[in-house]
Amino acid sequence: MLHQCSESCGWMAGIIAAIAFGSFGVPIRSTSHLNIDPLVMQTYKTVVVFITCWLVVLLGEPIRFTPWGIVSGMFWVPGATAGIYGIRNAGLAISAGSWSAIIVMTSFCWGIFVFEEEVKSVGGACFATLVLIIGLVGMAFFSEPPPKKAKIAMELSRPLILKKDSSTMEALEEEFLPSPDRTVTKRRMHTDLPSNHKMVDIEAEDMKLLRSADTDDNSDTEPQNDAIAKDCTSAVEHELEKDGDGALCCFGIFLNRRHLGIIGAIINGAWGGNSIIPMHYAKAQGFDGAGYLISYSCGSMIVTIALWVLRFLYNLYRTEGDAKLAYDSLPSSHIRKMWLPGFLAGAIYSLGNFCSLITVSILGQGVGYSFIQTSMLISGLWGIFYFSEIKGTTLIVKWMLSSLITVIGIMGLSYEHLSTEIPEKLA
């Protein structure tokens, strides 16, 4: 049934795949407050993909299996697990931008130079792909929030107290100065100050400076306020040093959670982005497009189970053969909180995966799968308007300009595709 699809059907399937791939991370990103292992989230996705793959039988596809599906699963499951780690630690916008740019490069190289898919001009297709990559990299770059030190400098440029009066000083003293029966070394200043004043860490001794400043002339307040700001800066820098939750020091290079998340996204692009490549080799056995979906899903389920077995064996080794302790050490499934977002993520991805197989079978790996990576546009919009990952008018404008470059690259890649009504089979 789907074998009779025209080229326009391939482009339409690509649009749906891009929307789905750009949106499946939303339920994942929404659970970032929960301590969920990435393999657990990937398991939810794999299970839903496996359950829904059998719907292709209703479209006339026979139930068949090829071992190439396991190879696809070996690419997709570990890569997607790393991608989930990236979303949860670096954010949806920058993670999707990172792996999309890499997938475009790998897909184009596979399609044009390995599978020798026909285009109007190899040079023109290479240029369009380069423009597309530049746009995607720009979108990922401008998804990066401003450095903390820059934000701190901006906050410290604001006055700590807009106007001194006796009631304000008494409230501050009562809150922060030590009483006879207790000792205060550092407290969190959080009072009803004007909205343009930031909550900062401040030493109790600095409050004495504030109290004494209340009795001095206005000419004496500036040096004392400078001393307070200096102490505040030192305190904030100390907090920055502690901002290493989930950090790793590798070969002398300090990587925080965000850096590790970006690395996870890169792994997803470089490894997981090859998940459809085995389908091209399965075409010789008659597996193509929707007919490959059952093999892809079953293979992914087999790989997911294998990863859980390996993880259990690793725990068994660490616990010196204690099977019960090894099992209890496996991450929790959080079934009560995760069943809905896990199902949604899996269902949306399953739709995108189904459409991507159709797109690649009709338009080819180089053009079709590269086109699907415009999902970055969708995930970026989610990141801007729903998760507020990109803040500030300047950053948003730069992101929009990068997205415009991406669209130009897409149009160029579409133009370079050699139109054929019946996709040529690969030998």
C-alpha positions in Angstrom: 0.0 0.0 0.0 2.7 2.5 1.1 4.9 1.3 -1.8 2.7 3.3 -4.1 3.5 6.6 -2.4 4.6 9.5 -4.7 7.5 11.8 -3.9 5.1 14.4 -2.4 4.1 11.7 0.1 7.8 11.5 1.1 8.0 15.2 1.7 4.8 15.2 3.7 6.1 12.3 5.8 9.3 14.2 6.3 7.4 17.3 7.7 5.5 15.1 10.1 8.7 13.3 11.2 10.4 16.6 11.8 7.5 17.9 14.0 7.4 14.6 15.9 11.2 14.3 16.4 11.2 18.0 17.5 8.4 17.4 20.1 9.1 13.9 21.6 11.6 15.5 24.0 9.0 17.7 25.6 7.7 15.0 28.0 11.3 14.1 28.7 12.3 17.7 29.5 9.2 18.1 31.7 10.5 15.3 34.0 13.8 17.0 34.6 12.9 17.6 38.3 12.7 13.8 38.8 15.8 11.7 39.3 15.1 9.3 36.4 17.8 7.2 34.8 18.1 7.9 31.0 17.9 4.1 30.3 14.6 4.0 32.2 13.2 6.8 30.0 14.5 5.1 26.9 12.9 1.9 27.9 9.5 3.6 28.0 10.1 4.8 24.5 11.3 1.4 23.2 8.2 -0.4 24.7 5.8 2.1 23.1 7.6 1.9 19.7 7.4 -1.9 20.0 3.7 -1.9 20.8 2.7 0.5 18.1 4.9 -1.0 15.3 2.3 -3.8 14.7 -0.2 -1.2 13.4 1.6 -1.4 10.0 -0.1 -4.7 9.6 -3.4 -2.8 9.2 -1.7 -1.0 6.2 -1.1 -4.3 4.5 2.5 -4.9 5.6 3.3 -8.6 6.3 4.9 -9.7 9.6 8.5 -10.3 8.8 11.8 -9.8 10.5 15.4 -9.2 9.4 18.5 -9.2 11.7 19.3 -5.8 10.3 16.6 -4.6 12.7 18.9 -5.6 15.6 21.7 -3.6 14.1 19.4 -0.5 13.9 18.6 -1.1 17.6 22.2 -1.2 18.4 22.6 2.3 17.0 19.3 3.8 18.2 19.0 2.6 21.8 22.4 3.5 23.2 22.4 6.7 21.1 18.9 7.8 22.2 19.8 7.0 25.8 22.7 9.5 25.5 20.3 12.0 23.9 17.9 11.7 26.8 20.8 12.4 29.2 21.6 15.5 27.0 18.0 16.8 27.1 17.8 16.4 30.9 21.1 18.1 31.6 21.8 20.6 28.8 18.2 21.4 27.7 16.1 20.5 24.7 17.1 23.3 22.3 20.9 22.9 22.5 20.7 19.1 22.6 18.5 18.8 19.5 20.7 21.4 17.7 23.9 19.5 18.5 22.7 16.1 17.3 20.8 17.5 14.3 23.9 19.1 12.8 25.9 15.9 13.2 23.1 13.7 11.8 22.9 16.0 8.7 26.6 15.6 8.1 26.6 11.8 8.5 23.4 11.2 6.6 24.6 13.3 3.7 27.9 11.5 3.5 26.2 8.1 3.7 23.6 9.0 1.0 25.7 10.8 -1.5 29.2 9.2 -1.2 28.4 5.7 0.0 24.9 4.8 -1.4 25.5 7.1 -4.4 22.0 8.6 -4.3 21.4 10.9 -7.3 21.2 14.6 -7.0 21.2 17.4 -9.6 24.6 18.6 -8.5 26.9 17.1 -5.9 28.5 20.5 -5.4 25.2 22.3 -5.0 24.0 19.6 -2.6 27.2 20.0 -0.5 26.8 23.7 -0.4 23.1 23.4 0.7 24.1 20.9 3.4 26.8 23.3 4.6 24.3 26.1 4.8 22.0 23.8 6.7 24.7 22.8 9.1 25.7 26.5 9.7 22.1 27.3 10.6 21.8 24.4 12.9 25.1 25.2 14.7 24.0 28.8 15.1 20.7 27.7 16.6 22.5 25.4 19.0 25.1 28.1 19.9 22.5 30.8 20.6 20.6 28.3 22.7 23.4 28.6 25.2 22.5 30.8 28.2 24.8 33.7 29.2 27.7 32.7 31.5 26.9 32.9 35.2 29.7 35.3 35.8 28.2 37.7 33.3 24.8 37.5 35.0 26.5 38.0 38.4 28.3 41.1 37.2 25.0 42.5 36.0 23.3 41.7 39.2 26.2 43.2 41.3 26.0 46.4 39.3 22.6 47.0 40.9 22.4 48.8 44.3 21.9 46.5 47.2 19.5 48.9 48.9 17.6 51.6 47.0 16.8 53.8 49.9 17.9 53.6 53.5 15.4 54.3 56.3 15.2 53.3 59.9 12.5 50.7 59.4 14.4 49.0 56.6 17.7 48.9 58.6 15.9 47.6 61.7 14.3 44.8 59.7 17.6 43.8 58.2 19.4 43.9 61.5 16.7 41.8 63.2 16.9 39.2 60.4 20.7 38.9 59.9 22.6 40.2 62.9 23.4 37.5 65.6 21.5 37.5 68.8 23.2 36.8 72.1 22.1 33.1 72.1 23.2 32.3 68.6 26.0 32.8 66.1 25.5 33.7 62.5 28.3 33.3 60.0 26.4 33.6 56.7 22.7 34.0 56.0 20.6 34.4 52.9 19.4 37.9 52.5 15.8 37.7 51.3 13.7 40.6 52.3 11.0 42.7 50.7 13.3 44.9 48.8 12.4 46.5 45.4 12.0 44.1 42.5 15.3 45.1 40.9 17.4 43.9 43.9 18.8 40.4 43.7 19.0 37.9 46.6 22.7 37.6 47.5 24.9 35.9 50.1 26.3 38.4 52.6 28.4 38.1 55.7 26.8 39.1 59.0 29.7 41.6 59.5 28.6 43.4 56.4 25.3 44.1 58.2 27.2 46.0 60.8 28.6 48.1 58.0 25.1 48.8 56.8 24.0 49.7 60.3 27.0 52.1 60.9 26.4 53.6 57.4 22.9 54.7 58.5 24.5 57.1 60.9 27.1 58.5 58.6 26.9 61.1 55.9 26.0 60.1 52.4 29.6 60.9 51.4 30.8 58.0 53.5 28.4 55.3 52.2 30.1 54.7 48.8 33.4 53.1 50.2 31.4 50.9 52.5 29.0 49.8 49.8 32.0 49.0 47.6 33.3 46.8 50.4 30.0 45.0 50.7 29.9 44.5 46.9 33.4 43.1 47.0 32.5 40.6 49.7 29.3 39.7 47.8 31.4 39.0 44.7 33.7 36.7 46.7 30.7 34.9 48.1 29.1 34.4 44.7 32.4 33.2 43.2 32.6 30.7 46.0 29.1 29.5 45.1 30.2 29.1 41.5 33.0 26.8 42.5 30.4 24.7 44.3 28.1 24.7 41.2 29.5 21.3 40.1 26.5 19.0 40.7 27.1 16.0 38.5 30.5 17.5 37.3 33.4 15.5 36.1 37.1 16.3 35.8 38.7 14.4 32.9 42.4 14.9 32.0 42.4 18.2 33.9 39.3 19.5 32.0 36.4 20.4 34.3 33.0 19.4 32.8 29.7 20.4 34.5 26.3 18.8 34.0 25.6 21.0 31.0 28.9 20.1 29.3 28.2 16.4 29.9 24.7 16.8 28.5 26.1 18.3 25.3 28.5 15.4 25.0 25.5 13.0 25.3 23.7 14.9 22.5 26.8 14.6 20.3 27.0 10.9 21.0 23.3 10.6 20.0 24.1 12.4 16.7 27.3 10.5 15.8 26.0 7.0 16.9 22.3 7.1 17.1 22.0 9.1 13.9 23.0 5.9 11.9 20.0 3.9 13.0 18.3 3.9 9.6 21.5 3.0 7.7 20.9 -0.8 8.1 17.6 -0.4 6.2 19.5 0.3 3.0 21.2 -3.0 3.3 17.9 -4.8 4.1 16.3 -3.5 0.9 18.0 -6.4 -0.9 15.7 -8.7 1.2 12.6 -6.7 0.4 12.5 -4.6 3.7 11.9 -1.0 3.0 10.0 1.9 4.5 7.1 0.8 6.7 8.0 -2.8 6.0 11.2 -2.3 8.0 9.4 -0.9 11.1 8.6 -4.3 12.7 12.3 -5.4 12.4 13.5 -2.0 13.7 11.2 -2.1 16.7 11.8 -5.7 17.6 15.5 -5.2 17.2 15.4 -2.2 19.5 13.5 -4.2 22.1 16.1 -6.9 22.0 18.9 -4.4 22.5 17.1 -2.7 25.4 16.6 -6.0 27.2 20.3 -6.8 26.6 21.4 -3.4 28.1 19.4 -4.1 31.2 20.9 -7.6 31.5 24.4 -6.1 31.1 23.6 -3.5 33.8 22.4 -6.2 36.2 25.6 -8.2 35.6 27.6 -5.1 36.3 25.8 -4.6 39.5 26.2 -8.2 40.3 30.0 -7.8 39.9 30.0 -4.7 42.1 28.0 -6.4 44.9 30.3 -9.5 44.8 27.6 -11.9 43.6 24.7 -10.7 45.7 21.8 -11.1 43.2 19.2 -9.4 45.4 21.4 -6.4 46.1 22.3 -6.2 42.4 18.6 -6.1 41.5 17.8 -3.5 44.1 20.6 -1.4 42.8 18.9 -1.0 39.4 17.3 2.4 38.8 13.6 2.8 39.7 11.1 2.9 36.9 9.0 5.6 38.6 6.0 4.0 37.0 3.4 6.2 38.8 5.0 9.4 37.7 6.5 8.3 34.4 3.9 6.2 32.7 2.2 9.2 31.0 5.2 11.2 29.9 7.0 8.0 29.0 4.0 6.9 26.8 3.7 10.3 25.2 7.5 10.5 24.4 7.3 6.9 22.9 4.2 7.5 20.9 5.4 10.8 19.4 8.8 9.3 18.6 7.1 6.2 17.1 5.1 8.4 14.7 8.2 10.3 13.7 10.1 7.0 13.2 7.4 5.6 11.0 7.3 8.7 8.9 11.1 8.9 8.7 11.4 5.4 7.3 8.9 6.4 4.5 10.8 9.6 3.8 14.2 8.0 3.6 12.9 5.2 1.4 11.5 7.7 -1.1 13.9 10.7 -0.9 17.0 8.8 0.1 19.3 9.0 3.1 21.2 12.1 2.1 18.3 14.4 1.3 15.4 12.7 3.2 17.1 12.2 6.6 18.9 15.6 6.4 15.5 17.2 5.8 14.0 15.6 8.9 16.7 17.2 11.0 14.7 20.5 10.7 13.1 19.1 13.8 15.6 21.4 15.5 13.3 24.3 14.5 10.4 22.7 16.4 12.5 21.8 19.5 14.0 25.3 19.5 10.5 26.8 19.5 9.5 24.5 22.4 12.7 25.6 24.2 12.0 29.3 23.7 8.3 29.6 24.3 7.5 26.7 26.6 10.6 26.0 28.7 12.1 29.5 28.5 15.6 28.0 27.8 16.5 30.9 25.6 16.1 34.3 27.3 16.8 37.8 26.1 15.6 39.5 23.0 19.1 39.5 21.5 19.6 35.8 21.8 16.2 35.0 20.5 16.7 37.3 17.5 20.0 35.6 16.7 18.4 32.2 17.1 15.7 33.3 14.6 18.2 34.5 12.1 20.0 31.1 12.4 16.7 29.3 11.8 16.3 31.4 8.7 19.7 30.2 7.4 18.5 26.7 8.2 15.4 27.1 6.1 17.5 28.4 3.2 19.6 25.3 3.5 16.5 23.1 3.5 15.2 24.8 0.4 18.6 24.4 -1.4 18.7 20.7 -0.4 15.2 20.2 -1.7 16.1 21.8 -5.0 19.1 19.6 -5.4 17.1 16.4 -4.9 16.6 14.6 -8.3 12.9 14.1 -8.7 11.9 10.5 -9.4 8.4 9.1 -9.1 9.7 5.6 -8.2 12.6 5.5 -5.8 15.5 3.6 -7.1 16.4 0.4 -5.2 19.8 0.1 -3.8 21.8 -3.0 -4.8 
